[in-house]
Amino acid sequence: MSLTYQNMKRAVKIVIAAGNVPNIVGDAGIGKSALVAEIAKELHARLFTTVVSLAEKGDLAIPVPPLRDEAFIQTTQYGELANVKYGYSETLIQIIQQAEAYPDQPIIWFLDEFNRGTAAVQSELMNLVLQRQVNSLHLPNQVHIVLAENPDDSMGGFAETNYAVTPADAAIKDRTVRLVMQASLKDWLLWAKQTDKNGKSNIDPLVQKYLMTHESYLTGPKSDDLCPTPRSWQRVSQNLRQLLLLPANTQQQLMADIFSGDLGSEVGVAFAEYVLHHGQQITANDLVNKPITEILEQFNSQSEADKVQLLTTLTAQNNSLFLDKDFIQRYIDYLNALSPDGRYAIIQEFAKVSRQHPELLEKGYDQANDDEVFAKFYQLVQKIAAL
């Protein structure tokens, strides 16, 4: 089970209010850090962030040599701490000073990339997370700890992940509330459309428009060493705005490579072609309703990734049309315009639809006995499936 961005915000607030420690688990670039920052803003809390993956053993409880009296911070309620300008000590000092200066304001200490820290670093953080104590220092009650982790293959539902992480200690798992986050295009677009004081949206409208018709591209496909994430699309939007200031021939030379550096070559090239065509993109509905000669020419001009995406959407959303002879003929033409790998991907999608609606497949086979178009289609399906 997993939560979208908006539901994750609600869940984290509930866990914090209950006095527990939320542990947000999600893929890199999905928006965990942005989510915690937004929660802090909505709770009017002061946010402190520590990236655990950058920590070394001893950063939390490093031995401190004798220091001058003025080098020790003496608090009124929470004990004393040496003001060491490295490790976590400086963050702890800032947290304590914030708590004493503003005793009624909540504080969120965000421990990001928690399970990308070494086992030794995680061990040092145990008392902080579980006992809310570092040496003789106790965390004020107004301090709320929030963890974030990338998934590891020991977690349910993440058997195929390959992040370089150190699975958290069993005590951490037992004392924190794991909340799995998923990407949601609907939630992401709500943020993407928000504007600053100059009226500029968070994400360029061309990116928004493209993802509205290519929802699966928000976080995939994962067929390259680089693949899209909500964070990478934000960088693409920023780069796009700079590219559009350049002459058209320079845009054409640079765009595909720059976008591929964030999205992977498959999606990067497809999005570059979309931009260079000024955002004119056909839709799955166009494949059904436009005159076949016109739409087939447009379809053939699309990138392979876009053709596969269009036919995937068409197959999933229009299952009842697979009993229509004219639609089947169109569908055959679209399949023949794909590469062998693309055709195989679409037939896999068709098989999924057929399992969900077995009556359509049964009726289709019956029509194949009497109609040449249906016979041709099912022969093609069997040929592709056998590859």
N, C-alpha and C positions, 0 to 999 in steps of 0.2 A: 504494500500500500504506500501511496505517496501523496504529497500535498502540493498544490499549485502555489504560486507566489503569495497571493492574497490570503489563502487559507493557512499558509505557513506563518504569516505574520500574526494571524489570530491565535494559532496554536502556541507560538513562542510566548506571546503575551500571557496566555493562560498559565503556562508552565512557570513563568517568572512570578506571576501573581501568587501561585501556589507555594512559592519558596523553593522550587526545584531548579535543576540545571538542564536547560535544553541543549541537545547536541544535534545540530543541523547537518545532515549528510546529503551530499549531492555532488554531481560532476563538476569539474573545474569550469569556471566561466559561466555557471548557471545563474549567479547573482546572489550568492550567500552573503557576501560582505555588504553589498548594497542593501540587502534586506535588513541586516542588523542595524545599519546606519539609519534606515528609515524608521525602524522600530524605536531607536533611541530618540529620534526627532519627535515621533508621535507621543512618546512617554515623557518628553521634556527631560530626558536623562543625558548626563555627560557620558560620552563614549570614549573608552580607551581601548586600543587594539594592540595585541601582541601576536606576531606571526611566529608560531611555535617552530615551524620548519627551519627558521633562521637561528634558533637558540642552540647553545652548546651546554654540555654538562657543566654544572657549577654556576650557571647564570643566575639561578634563583637563590641558592644558598651558599654562595662562594665565601670562603674564609676571608675575614676582614681583619687586617692588622690594626694595632692600637692607633687611634686617631685623636685629633684635638676635640675638645668638648663641643666646639661649634660645628663639627662635622656630623654630630648625631642629631637626628630629628626627634624631639620629645613631643608626643601627642598627649592630649588631655585625657583621652579615654582608651586608647588602643595600644599603648606601649611605646617603645622607641625603636628606631631603625637607623643604621648608619647610612649616610647619604653617599653612596657609591655611584659614580657616574657611568656605570655600565651594567650589563645584565638587566634583570627585572627590577632592581632596586629603585631606579629613578621613576619607573612607572608606578611602583607601589607608593613612593613618596608623593607623587602627584595625586594619586587616588586618595590617600589619607588627607592631604592638604585640601583637596576638593571637598571631601566629606566633612571636614571640620569647618570650612568656610561656608558651606551650604548644606547643613545637616538634613534639610527636608527635600533635597533634590536627589532623585535616583541616579545611580551610576551603573553603567554596563561595562564590564571588562570582557572584551571579546577575544577569546583565544582561538585564532584562526589557524587552519591547517594543522590541527592538533595531532592527528595521527601520522603526519609527515615529519614530526620530530622523532628523534631516536628514542629507544626504550629507556635510556638513562634520563633523558629530558622529561619524558612523560612521567617517570617515577618521581622526579623532583616536584612535579606539579601535583602529585596525588594529594598531599595535605592541603594545598591551595583549593583544589576543586572539592575534595571530600570533607575536609575539616575546616576550611576557610581560615587557615592559619599558615603563616610562614615564620619559622623560628618562634620568637616570642610575640610576634605581631599578629593580631586578629583583624580580619577584615570587618569593616563596619557593616551593619545590617542593611544599609541602603545600597550596598554593592551587589550586583547581580552578575553572575558569571554565565557566559554563553559560549559554547564550543561550536566549532565547525570542522567537519572532516570530509575528505574524499572517500568514496566507497572502497572497500577491499573485498576480496573474494570470499572472506569468511562471513560476510553479511548476507542475510537472506535476500535473494533477488539480484545479487551482484556477482554471480559466479564467474562471469566473463570479464570482469574489470581487471586492469593491469596497472593501477597506480602504484608508484613506489612509496608505499606506506608501511608503517609498523602498527599492526593491529593493537587497539587499545587494551590495556590491562582489564581483566575481568571485573575488578572493583570499580573501574570507571564506567564500564558498561552497566553495572548493576545500580550505580548511583546517579546516572544521568538518563534523560528521556530522549531516546533516539527519534528524530523526526526526519523522514526522508523527503527531499524536495525534488519536484519534477519541473521541467520547463513547460510553460503555458504561453502559447502565442497570444491568446486573448489578454492575459495579464500583462505580458510584455508590451503589447501595443498600447495599452492604457498609459504606461510610462513613456513609451516612445513618442506619443502624440503631445505630451506635456510641453509647454513652451516656457522659455525664459523671459526676462523683462523686455528683451528686444524682439520677442515674437518668434524666435527660432526654436523649432522642435528639438527634443532630445535626439531623435533619429531622423535622418533625411527622409522626406516623403517617398522618394523612389525606393528606398530600402523597405519602408513600411508596405508599399503597394506590392512589391515583389513577394514578400513573405506572406501576404494575405492569400496569394494563389499558390504558394509553395510552403505550406505550413511545416512539412517534414524537414525543411532545410534549416529551421531554427537551431536544431541540434544534430543534424546529420546530413547526408549519410556518412558513416564512419568507415569509408573505404580507402582513406588516405592516412598518412601520418599526421596530417592536419585535417580538422573537421570543424564545421561551424559550431559556435556557441553563442548565447546571447551577448557575451562580452566581446567576442570577435566581430559580431555584426555592428556593435557600437564603434569599434575601430574602423570598420569598413565605411560606416557612415561619415566618420571624420575625414577619412582619406578621400572619399567620394567628393565631399565639399571642396577639398583642395584641388582635386583633379578637374572639376568642372570649371575652375578658373583658368585652365590652360587651353591652348588652341586645340581644335578637334583632332588634328593628326597626332599631336603629342598624347592626347587622351587614349587614342587607339593603340599607340605603341606601348603604353605603360599600364593601362587599366587591368588587363587580365592577370599580369604578373603580380601587381600590388594586391589585388583582391585574393588571388590564389595563396598569397603569403599569410592570409588570415583564415581562409575558408577551405583550403585544399584546392587542387586543380579542377576537379569536377564542378564544384559549385562556383568557384571563383571565375572560371571561364564563362559559365552559363550566366552569371550575374553581370559580367562585363558586357556580354552580347546584349543583354536586356537593356542596360544603360545606354549603350551605343545606338540602340534602336529607339532611344528616347522613351523607354518605358512602355512601348506598345507590345502587349503580350496577349496571346490568345488564351482562352479559358476552356475548361472541359465542356461548358455549355456550347461554346462556339463549335466544338468538334461534333456536336449533335445537330445543331440548328443551321449553321451556315452552309451555303452551296458547296458540294463536295469538291469541285474543281478549285474553288477559291481557297477553301480551308486546308485542303491537302497541300497546296503550294506553300501556305503559311506554316503548316505543320513541318514540312520538310526543311524549312529554313531555320527551325529551332535547333538548339544544341541537343545532343543526345540526352543529357541529364534532364532537360526540360521536357523533351518528348516522353521520357519514361514517367516523369512526374505527372504530366497531363493524362496519360493513359491509365496510370494508377488511380488517379482521382475519378476519371471517367468510369473505370471498371467498378470501383467501390460504390459509387453514388447512383449508378443507372442499371442496376441488375435486371430490372424488368424489361429493359430494351433488348436483352439478349434473345428475346422471342420475336424480334422485329427484323424482317428480312433486309430492309434498307440499312438499318443500323449495323447488322452483321457484315454487310458488304463494306461499309465504311471502316468498321473495326479491322477487317482483313487488310485494307489499304494502309491503315495506321500501323498495324503490326509489321507489315512488309517494309515500312520506312525505318524500322529500328534495326540496331545491330543484333547479332545473335544473343548476346548477353542481355540486351534490353528486352528482346522478345521473351526470353526465358523468365525474366523478372515479372513481366506482365502476366504470363500464363500462371505463374505462382499466385499472383493476386486473383486471377480468374478462378483458380482452384479453391482459394479461400472463400470467395463469394459462392461458389457452387456448393461447398460444404454447408454454408449458412442457409442456402436456398436450394435444396436438392430437387425440388419440383421443377425448377427452371432447367436444370441439366437434363432431367428425364424428358421434359417436353421438347427440349432442343434436339436430343438424340432422335426422338420420334420424327421431328421435322426433317432431320438429316436423311431419313429414308426416302423422302418424297421430294426434296428440294435440293438443287445443285449448290446453291449458295451456302446453306447450312452444312451440307456434306463437306464442302470445301473447307469451311471454318473448322469443323471438328477433326478433319484430317490434319489441318495445320496445327491445331492444339496438340494432337497426339505426337506429331513429328517434333515439335519444339520441346514438349515435356520429356521426350525420350533422349534428348541431347545430354 
